[in-house]
Amino acid sequence: MGRELTKALCESILDVMTQNDKVVLVGADLIKTDGLKAVIHTFPERVVNVGIAEQNMAGVAAGMASYGMIPIINTFAAFASRRICDQVAISICYSNQNVKIIGTDPGITAELNGGTHMTFEDIGVLRSIPNIMIVEAADSIELKQMVPAILEHKGPVYLRMYRKSTPRVHEENYQFKRGKAY
């Protein structure tokens, strides 16, 4: 079994926030749950928790992006697609805002939270919206490289990821390339 993806995500976000002071983290009460507690402690002035208000999270991120910030928002994949669909389509993608959306626990992996937190249609919903790039990491090695790569992309990105450990797929020398399937 490979590494827990939330640990790789936290390390990657800390790295990109250290290198670029325009990167901010906006969450809807899941920042700690998604393993990002270290980001709060390291960059408290660059973390915004809007509470359980996913639509507001997307709107806040779109506003921040329109002023040159690079917001990373995170929530369950079901909420990142269904609950904030209109805000993603209009506030983020229509104006091609540089917002990075992280949707965690896709499919049935949010089993403890019940059916409202599960999604099989997140990619289908978001793929129908112009201007958005969609990526999903196979393992922690790919995720660690994917986060800086999506931040280099100018425009909206949806990163779909599991929170738990996944089998190791890639070797340590693996190099992620946007737009290439493996």
C-alpha positions as MATLAB code, in Angstrom:
seq = 'MGRELTKALCESILDVMTQNDKVVLVGADLIKTDGLKAVIHTFPERVVNVGIAEQNMAGVAAGMASYGMIPIINTFAAFASRRICDQVAISICYSNQNVKIIGTDPGITAELNGGTHMTFEDIGVLRSIPNIMIVEAADSIELKQMVPAILEHKGPVYLRMYRKSTPRVHEENYQFKRGKAY';
ca = [
       0.000    0.000    0.000;
       1.204    3.502   -0.762;
       1.122    6.647    1.317;
      -1.979    8.431    2.533;
      -2.892   11.003   -0.100;
      -3.820   13.715    2.415;
      -0.221   13.702    3.699;
       1.137   14.161    0.181;
      -1.445   16.895   -0.448;
      -0.457   18.793    2.693;
       3.258   18.619    1.849;
       2.584   19.793   -1.710;
       0.392   22.704   -0.641;
       2.971   23.779    1.948;
       5.656   23.671   -0.772;
       3.685   25.778   -3.263;
       2.605   28.269   -0.579;
       6.247   28.654    0.479;
       7.262   29.381   -3.117;
       4.333   31.625   -4.095;
       2.746   34.117   -1.702;
      -0.312   34.480   -3.967;
      -1.471   30.935   -3.169;
      -4.215   30.819   -0.522;
      -6.302   27.989    0.911;
     -10.069   28.457    1.201;
     -12.044   25.717    2.907;
     -15.579   24.850    3.922;
     -14.858   23.375    7.345;
     -12.824   20.428    6.019;
      -9.295   21.846    6.106;
      -8.304   19.836    9.190;
     -10.250   16.750    8.096;
      -8.425   16.777    4.765;
      -5.079   16.657    6.579;
      -4.190   20.312    6.014;
      -3.797   21.368    9.663;
      -0.099   22.163    9.101;
      -1.097   24.716    6.450;
      -3.218   26.571    9.030;
      -0.287   26.658   11.470;
       2.319   27.645    8.872;
       0.287   30.216    6.914;
      -2.603   31.342    9.163;
      -2.938   34.644    7.289;
      -3.420   32.790    3.975;
      -6.107   30.342    5.095;
      -9.815   31.207    5.023;
     -12.428   28.868    6.498;
     -15.904   29.934    5.367;
     -17.622   27.264    7.461;
     -20.120   24.817    6.034;
     -20.919   27.110    3.106;
     -19.494   25.596   -0.064;
     -21.186   28.038   -2.461;
     -19.699   30.940   -0.515;
     -16.300   29.232   -0.601;
     -16.423   29.148   -4.411;
     -17.570   32.773   -4.606;
     -14.859   33.956   -2.205;
     -12.242   32.044   -4.223;
     -13.470   33.550   -7.505;
     -13.247   37.033   -6.007;
      -9.740   36.397   -4.687;
      -8.650   35.044   -8.082;
     -10.007   38.140   -9.829;
      -7.525   40.152   -7.726;
      -4.544   37.968   -8.640;
      -4.568   35.445   -5.809;
      -4.440   31.709   -6.566;
      -7.045   30.093   -4.320;
      -7.106   26.382   -3.635;
     -10.524   25.293   -2.398;
     -11.246   21.902   -0.887;
     -14.351   19.939   -0.023;
     -15.934   16.564   -0.667;
     -16.108   15.680   -4.378;
     -19.924   15.582   -4.132;
     -19.974   19.178   -2.935;
     -17.217   20.327   -5.330;
     -19.377   19.222   -8.238;
     -23.083   19.218   -7.326;
     -23.373   21.705   -4.495;
     -21.223   24.449   -6.045;
     -21.952   23.714   -9.702;
     -23.468   27.120  -10.507;
     -20.664   29.011   -8.768;
     -18.048   26.907  -10.572;
     -19.754   27.447  -13.941;
     -20.477   31.175  -13.625;
     -18.125   32.690  -11.046;
     -15.058   30.553  -11.786;
     -15.123   28.973  -15.252;
     -17.132   31.513  -17.269;
     -14.566   34.181  -16.417;
     -11.703   31.630  -16.485;
     -10.613   32.413  -12.923;
      -7.420   30.804  -11.658;
      -9.103   28.707   -8.947;
      -7.955   25.197   -8.052;
     -10.746   22.946   -6.751;
      -9.869   19.840   -4.750;
     -12.674   17.302   -4.451;
     -11.971   14.548   -1.931;
     -13.532   11.152   -1.299;
     -15.102   10.491   -4.716;
     -17.276    7.464   -5.393;
     -18.163    5.425   -2.328;
     -15.086    6.373   -0.294;
     -17.070    8.731    1.972;
     -19.011    5.733    3.295;
     -19.118    6.951    6.895;
     -20.793   10.200    5.824;
     -23.605    8.555    3.874;
     -25.074    8.915    0.416;
     -25.165   12.723    0.414;
     -21.364   12.773    0.480;
     -20.847   10.219   -2.305;
     -20.565   11.045   -5.973;
     -20.077    9.094   -9.139;
     -21.060   11.961  -11.420;
     -18.557   14.645  -10.353;
     -16.387   14.295  -13.452;
     -19.453   14.231  -15.731;
     -20.911   17.358  -14.127;
     -17.684   19.357  -14.182;
     -16.534   18.106  -17.595;
     -19.595   19.753  -19.130;
     -18.361   23.192  -17.999;
     -16.055   25.066  -20.416;
     -12.520   26.106  -19.363;
     -12.016   23.567  -16.552;
      -9.179   21.052  -16.520;
      -9.794   17.807  -14.601;
      -7.041   15.649  -13.103;
      -6.921   12.716  -10.698;
      -3.832   11.336   -8.997;
      -3.272    7.584   -9.006;
      -1.030    7.678   -5.937;
       0.859    9.983   -3.579;
       3.889   10.184   -5.881;
       1.753   11.561   -8.699;
      -0.209   13.851   -6.363;
       2.982   15.487   -5.034;
       3.884   16.462   -8.608;
       0.344   17.249   -9.690;
      -0.257   20.073   -7.191;
       2.558   22.351   -8.447;
       1.657   21.462  -12.054;
      -1.977   22.532  -11.679;
      -0.856   25.771  -10.055;
       1.239   26.542  -13.148;
      -1.890   26.169  -15.292;
      -3.676   29.514  -15.670;
      -7.355   28.753  -15.220;
      -9.736   26.545  -13.263;
      -8.690   23.009  -12.341;
     -10.572   20.226  -10.576;
      -8.300   17.801   -8.727;
     -10.194   14.670   -7.727;
      -8.505   12.617   -5.020;
      -8.942    9.984   -2.380;
      -8.022   10.928    1.171;
      -6.827    7.507    2.251;
      -3.868    5.433    1.123;
      -3.889    4.070   -2.395;
      -1.699    1.364   -3.880;
       1.625    2.651   -5.129;
       1.428    2.915   -8.907;
       4.443    5.043   -9.851;
       8.143    4.757   -9.096;
       9.938    7.581   -7.269;
      11.487    8.807  -10.562;
       8.047    9.259  -12.203;
       7.486   12.635  -13.914;
       3.920   13.959  -14.168;
       2.983   15.643  -17.460;
      -0.329   17.466  -17.884;
      -2.487   16.041  -20.644;
      -0.774   12.649  -20.750;
      -2.588    9.504  -19.661;
      -0.593    6.629  -18.175;
];
